[in-house]
Structure formats: C-alpha cells, structure tokens
Amino acid sequence: MQTIKKYKTLTNFIFATLIILKISNVFLDRIDIILFLFWSLPLLVFWIFINKLHIKAYQWFCFILIIYFLSASLRVFGTVPYWLDIVELIFISILFIQIMFGPKIINKMN
C-alpha cells in the first residue's frame, strides 16, 4: 500500500529527474537557457500545487504533460533520437501515469 508521503517523494523524484535531464541539454548546448526556462516554468508552477495535494492541479497537469509528451515525441521519432530525448520521453510518460493516479491515491489515503 502506498502512503501519501511515498507518493509525493516519488513524484518529486520524477520532477527533479526531468529538470536535470533538461538542464543537461542546456550544458550540452542542445537548447538555450531561455528555452529551458520556458519549458520548466509550467513544471515548477504545477509542482507547487501538486505538493499541496490540490486535485484540480493534477487534472490540469495531465493536459500539460500531453503537450510535453508530444514535444518529446517529435524529437525522438521525428529526427535522429538522442539518448537524453528518449529518457525524457520515458520520464514524461512515467510522470503522466503518476499524476493521473494521484487523486485516486490521495482520496484513498485520506
């Protein structure tokens, strides 16, 4: 059985991994710092509300993650894939599943 603390820890780990993956692209000169900030802003905004366990934030963030998924898919399947792009796509998919089941886990634990 999963507790809310374990759920939040796993979610924070996935968020942090995505940020680290994207900032790695900045250090490798694959993207500009401006693009990184534009990419990470929605993640950081929703991360705040998700840590406060706002159910509506989970629902809206799933829609935002679909945009992230489509963007990563274009890089992986549309051009020559780079390993960071593939890992990013995997972690976006994992985060989507984690966020999608978040309200159910929270309601079950409360």
ZIJOWO-V309535 format. One line per field, one symbol per residue. phi: phi as a letter, one per 20 degrees, with the letter a starting at -180 (. if undefined). Layout:
# ZIJOWO-V309535
phi->???
This chain:
# ZIJOWO-V309535
phi->.eefffffffffffgffffffffffffemecefffffffegfffffgffffemeffffffffffffffffffffffeecffdfffffffffffffgffffeggfffffee
